[in-house]
Structures are given as C-alpha cells and as structure tokens.
C-alpha cells in the first residue's frame, strides 16, 4: 500500500515512479523485467508503490543495464523525451502551473528532494541565458550517461509540454564523453550538444525563460504544494554544512570559481560565517576542494580516456602542469603513472 508521507531514507534514494518509464519499455517481455530487477536486488512488487524508495546506485545500474539489454544507447534520452508532467507526480504538475519557464524550473529544483536525494539541481542567470545544472553529487556514482541524458531530456520535455511545444534549448552540456550516436542525440534534444563538460547543463534563452505563458492559480499551486510537503525528504539528523558545501563543489568546480565568496553566497552566508562553521567540523573549503580533486582525478584517470589536460580543466586548474604537480603531491605518483598502473601497462 502506498505511503505518501514516508520520507526518503538518509542514503541517496529516489521514488519508484522514476523506474516506470524503463519498465514500460520492456512491458512485452516480462522475463527481461524480472532479470533487471533480480540483478539489482529489487523485488517485482517495488513498482506497485510509486513512492517506495529505491537506492540511487541501484537505479543508476538498472538504467545502464536496461540500455544494454535493449541494445539502445539512446534509451535514456528517448524515454525522457516521452515524459509528461504527470509522470513526475505532483512535482511535475507543480512545475507546469507556473507562469513562466523560469519559475517552473525553480519550483522543480526546489521540490526535487521529494522525488530523489543525492542529486543537485540549480537554476542561475548568466547574462541573457538561464542555466539549469543537474548532477549526482556522489563521486562514486557519477557520471552515468543514461541518467544524465534521461534527466535533461525529461526537463526539456516538461518545458515543451507545459509552456511551448516548439521550444528548443540553446545548448545542452554533458559530463560524459561524446557517444557514437551524437547526431541522433542532437535530434532528440533539438539543440547543439557539448560533452566532457564540468556540469550536465541546459542553456535557455532568458527571453524564453521569462515569457509569461499563463496566470498562476495560487489556490491550485497551494494544493499541489501541500501534497509535495508530504513527500519532502526528512532525515533524523540535520545535514552537515560540509555536505552542502561538498555538493556545491561537485556542481561548480571547473565551471566557475569555487571560493569562500561564491560558496557562501550560494548558501546565503557571509564568507566569515562559512569559514567559522566549517572550522567547527574541523574542515576548511580548501580541504574539501583538495579531497574532491584528489578523488575525482583518481577516478577519471583510472575509469576514463580523458586527457590529463581535460581532467585538469574539469577540476578547475589553469593548465595540466598545475594539476600534475598537485596530483604528485597528493599521491606520490604522476597522473600518467597512475593511469598506466591501473591498466597494467
């Protein structure tokens, strides 16, 4: 029986309703559905409750395996393009009640914790553009191509369904490497794509974002938001400030300067207050940046074919030499040595 007030656990999770489009893809082959569920330790009954929590890492693996089983590397992007506001439950319905694309996307980002945890969605203005960034914040779980393409495609579909069916983004960026089906993927998004970027990102013309499409109904919005409040993730312990800072580092490093000033502004704190609060946890911003850079660099060097220069840029270094020196200081090895060692060269 559905328990719509059940909070998501403290571990990164998402609601089972997100699995439905993937399972529907295999609706005519129950055997494949059972195989996918079994491989990920999920009960067939899990999808009977759309609000049941599913560990995020299982969902990510499930999606990648589903694409391989369907022999369709565009699976995530195609499924995202078919999504409608109601497929996202009250969060999707709330987004399309907004008067403008910008306010709808802000509502989507604000309430996303009701649907999933362990991710960050941030809306920000950049000159004559509006940027929507999406990222899984756990380094061990990112990047996952199918989830990234599904999520951004789903957001584009939501915008078209709720505001303008002819709308197209200016650009779409992905953290993962360029796939062989780039041309087909650009057709799905209807926009130029860029890969190996610092963030998964949708670039929207500000004129499109701020155009008024409807008069908002405050009573209907309040009704939907009351339902969403029943789904908002709650934890037994308040999130540590350092966890919030880590998420922002993952989201922005390589895309914009990550300093006490920028991070404190995003958290609506003064730089001094942020510095003092982190010190109470025995940490500093430079500690958190260094740890993320070290772990992320090691992961990319052993798990991707990105050049050292591309890895350096994604970590916010001005050039590969600065990164090389820093990495050797952390590990006692050069980036080239670690990569060769990991591949048995």
C-alpha positions in Angstrom: 0.0 0.0 0.0 1.3 3.4 -0.9 2.6 5.5 2.0 2.8 9.0 0.5 4.1 10.5 3.7 7.1 8.2 4.0 10.3 10.1 4.0 13.3 9.0 1.8 16.0 7.3 3.9 19.2 9.2 4.7 21.1 7.3 2.0 20.7 8.7 -1.6 17.4 7.3 -3.0 14.6 8.1 -5.4 11.0 7.2 -5.8 10.0 4.0 -7.6 7.8 6.0 -10.1 11.1 7.0 -11.9 11.6 3.4 -12.8 8.2 3.1 -14.6 9.3 4.5 -18.0 12.1 2.0 -18.1 9.9 -0.9 -17.1 7.2 0.2 -19.6 9.9 -0.1 -22.3 10.0 -3.9 -21.6 6.3 -4.3 -21.0 6.0 -7.0 -23.6 8.9 -9.0 -22.2 8.3 -9.9 -18.5 11.4 -12.1 -18.5 13.7 -9.1 -19.1 11.9 -7.1 -16.4 12.4 -9.9 -13.9 16.1 -10.2 -14.9 16.7 -6.5 -14.5 15.0 -6.4 -11.1 16.8 -9.5 -9.9 20.2 -8.3 -11.0 19.7 -5.2 -8.8 18.2 -6.9 -5.8 14.8 -5.3 -6.4 11.5 -7.0 -5.7 9.0 -7.1 -8.6 6.5 -5.6 -6.1 8.6 -2.5 -5.6 6.9 -0.7 -8.5 3.4 -1.3 -7.1 4.1 1.7 -4.8 5.2 4.7 -6.9 6.6 6.4 -3.8 8.6 3.5 -2.5 12.3 4.5 -2.1 15.0 2.8 -4.3 18.7 3.3 -3.5 20.2 5.6 -6.1 23.1 3.4 -7.0 20.7 0.5 -7.9 18.6 2.8 -10.1 21.7 4.0 -11.9 22.9 0.5 -12.5 19.4 -0.6 -13.5 19.2 2.2 -16.2 22.6 1.3 -17.7 21.8 -2.4 -17.8 18.4 -1.7 -19.3 20.0 0.3 -22.2 22.4 -2.6 -22.8 19.6 -5.1 -22.7 17.5 -3.1 -25.1 20.6 -2.6 -27.3 19.7 1.1 -27.4 22.3 3.6 -26.3 19.7 6.4 -26.7 17.3 4.8 -24.3 17.6 7.4 -21.6 17.2 10.4 -24.0 14.3 8.7 -25.8 12.4 7.9 -22.6 13.0 11.4 -21.3 11.5 12.9 -24.5 8.3 10.9 -23.9 7.8 12.0 -20.3 4.9 14.2 -19.4 4.3 16.4 -16.3 2.1 13.8 -14.6 4.8 11.1 -14.9 6.8 13.1 -12.2 3.8 13.1 -9.9 2.9 16.4 -8.1 6.4 17.8 -8.7 5.9 17.8 -12.4 2.3 19.1 -12.1 3.6 22.0 -9.9 6.2 23.0 -12.4 3.8 23.4 -15.2 1.4 25.5 -13.2 4.0 28.3 -13.1 3.5 31.4 -15.2 7.0 31.2 -16.8 9.6 28.6 -17.6 11.9 30.1 -15.1 9.5 29.9 -12.2 8.5 26.4 -13.2 12.1 25.2 -13.3 12.8 26.9 -9.9 9.9 25.0 -8.5 11.2 21.8 -10.0 14.6 22.3 -8.4 13.1 23.5 -5.1 11.0 20.4 -4.7 13.2 17.8 -6.3 14.2 16.4 -2.9 10.6 14.9 -2.7 11.5 12.8 -5.7 15.1 11.9 -5.2 18.1 12.6 -3.0 21.8 12.6 -3.6 21.5 15.0 -6.6 21.6 18.7 -7.1 19.6 20.9 -9.5 20.5 24.6 -9.6 19.0 27.4 -11.6 21.1 30.5 -12.3 21.1 33.5 -14.6 24.1 34.1 -16.8 23.7 37.3 -18.9 21.0 36.7 -21.4 20.8 33.0 -20.6 19.3 30.9 -17.8 21.3 27.8 -16.8 19.9 24.7 -15.3 22.6 22.4 -13.8 22.0 18.8 -12.8 24.4 16.5 -11.1 24.6 13.4 -8.9 26.8 14.6 -6.1 28.3 11.3 -5.0 31.6 10.9 -6.9 31.3 7.1 -6.9 28.0 7.3 -8.8 28.8 9.8 -11.5 28.8 10.3 -14.3 26.1 7.8 -15.5 25.2 8.5 -19.1 21.7 7.1 -19.2 20.5 9.0 -16.1 22.1 12.3 -17.3 20.5 12.1 -20.8 17.2 11.0 -19.4 17.1 13.7 -16.8 17.9 16.6 -19.1 15.7 15.2 -21.9 12.9 14.9 -19.3 13.3 18.5 -18.3 13.2 19.6 -21.9 10.0 17.6 -22.5 8.5 19.1 -19.4 9.1 22.6 -20.7 7.6 21.8 -24.1 4.5 20.1 -22.6 3.9 22.9 -20.0 5.0 26.1 -21.9 5.9 25.9 -25.6 5.9 22.7 -27.8 8.2 24.4 -30.2 10.8 25.4 -27.6 14.4 24.3 -28.1 17.4 24.8 -25.7 20.3 26.9 -26.9 22.8 24.2 -25.9 22.9 21.1 -23.7 26.1 20.0 -21.9 27.1 16.6 -20.5 29.8 15.5 -18.2 30.3 12.2 -20.0 32.3 11.6 -23.2 30.8 12.1 -26.6 28.9 8.9 -27.8 29.0 7.5 -31.3 25.3 8.5 -31.8 25.9 12.2 -31.3 23.8 13.2 -34.4 20.8 11.2 -33.2 21.1 12.6 -29.7 21.1 16.1 -31.0 17.9 15.3 -32.9 16.3 14.2 -29.7 17.2 17.5 -27.9 16.9 19.7 -30.9 20.0 21.6 -29.9 23.8 21.5 -30.1 25.4 19.2 -27.6 28.7 19.5 -25.8 30.5 16.7 -24.0 33.2 16.3 -21.3 31.9 19.4 -19.7 32.0 20.4 -16.0 28.3 20.0 -15.5 25.2 18.5 -17.0 23.6 21.7 -18.2 20.7 23.1 -20.2 21.2 26.6 -21.6 17.9 28.5 -22.0 17.4 31.9 -23.7 16.4 34.4 -21.0 13.7 35.8 -23.2 12.1 32.3 -23.4 12.6 31.7 -19.6 10.8 34.9 -18.6 8.0 34.9 -21.1 4.6 34.8 -19.4 2.5 31.8 -20.5 -0.3 31.8 -18.0 -1.8 33.5 -15.0 -0.9 31.4 -12.0 -3.7 29.9 -9.9 -2.5 30.4 -6.3 -5.1 28.1 -4.8 -4.2 25.2 -7.1 -0.5 25.7 -6.5 -1.0 25.7 -2.8 -3.0 22.5 -3.0 -0.2 20.8 -5.0 2.5 22.1 -2.7 0.7 20.7 0.3 0.8 17.3 -1.2 4.5 17.7 -2.1 5.2 18.6 1.5 4.2 15.1 2.4 6.9 13.7 0.2 9.8 16.0 1.1 12.7 14.0 2.3 13.3 14.2 6.1 16.3 12.9 8.0 16.8 12.1 11.6 19.8 14.3 11.7 20.2 17.7 10.1 22.5 17.7 7.1 26.0 18.9 7.9 27.1 22.2 6.3 30.1 20.4 4.9 27.9 18.1 3.0 26.1 21.0 1.4 29.5 22.6 0.5 30.7 19.3 -1.0 27.6 19.2 -3.2 28.3 22.7 -4.5 32.0 21.9 -5.1 30.9 18.9 -7.2 28.4 21.0 -9.1 30.6 24.1 -9.8 34.2 23.1 -9.9 35.5 23.5 -13.4 32.5 25.6 -14.4 33.0 28.7 -12.2 35.4 29.9 -9.5 34.8 28.0 -6.2 35.8 30.4 -3.4 34.6 31.3 0.0 32.8 34.2 -1.6 31.0 32.2 -4.2 30.1 29.3 -2.0 29.0 31.5 0.9 26.8 33.5 -1.4 25.1 30.3 -2.7 24.4 29.3 0.9 23.2 32.8 1.9 26.0 33.2 4.4 28.9 35.5 4.9 32.4 34.2 4.0 33.5 34.6 7.6 30.4 32.6 8.9 31.0 29.8 6.4 34.7 29.6 7.3 33.9 29.5 11.0 31.1 26.9 10.6 33.4 24.6 8.6 36.2 25.0 11.2 33.7 23.7 13.8 33.7 20.5 11.8 37.5 20.5 11.6 37.4 21.4 7.9 38.1 24.2 5.5 36.9 25.0 2.0 40.4 24.3 0.7 40.4 20.9 2.5 37.1 19.9 0.8 38.2 21.1 -2.6 41.5 19.2 -2.3 39.8 16.0 -1.3 37.3 16.2 -4.1 40.0 17.0 -6.7 42.2 14.1 -5.5 39.3 11.5 -5.5 37.8 12.8 -8.7 41.1 12.9 -10.5 42.0 9.3 -9.5 38.6 8.1 -10.6 38.9 9.8 -14.0 42.4 8.6 -14.6 41.5 5.0 -13.9 38.0 5.0 -15.4 38.0 7.3 -18.4 40.1 8.1 -21.5 40.1 11.9 -20.9 43.4 13.5 -21.4 45.3 14.9 -18.4 44.6 18.4 -19.8 40.9 17.8 -19.9 40.9 16.3 -16.4 42.8 19.4 -15.2 40.2 21.7 -16.8 37.3 19.8 -15.3 38.9 20.2 -11.8 39.4 24.0 -12.2 43.1 24.0 -12.9 44.5 26.6 -15.3 46.7 24.0 -17.0 47.9 20.4 -16.9 51.2 21.3 -15.3 49.5 22.7 -12.1 47.3 19.6 -11.9 50.3 17.3 -12.5 52.2 18.9 -9.6 49.2 18.8 -7.3 48.4 15.2 -8.0 52.0 14.1 -7.4 51.9 15.9 -4.1 48.7 14.0 -3.1 49.7 10.6 -4.2 53.4 10.4 -4.8 52.6 9.4 -8.4 52.2 11.3 -11.6 48.8 11.1 -13.4 50.4 9.2 -16.2 51.9 6.7 -13.7 48.6 6.0 -12.1 46.8 5.6 -15.4 49.4 3.2 -16.6 49.4 1.2 -13.4 45.6 0.9 -13.4 45.8 -0.6 -16.9 48.7 -2.9 -16.2 51.0 -1.1 -18.6 
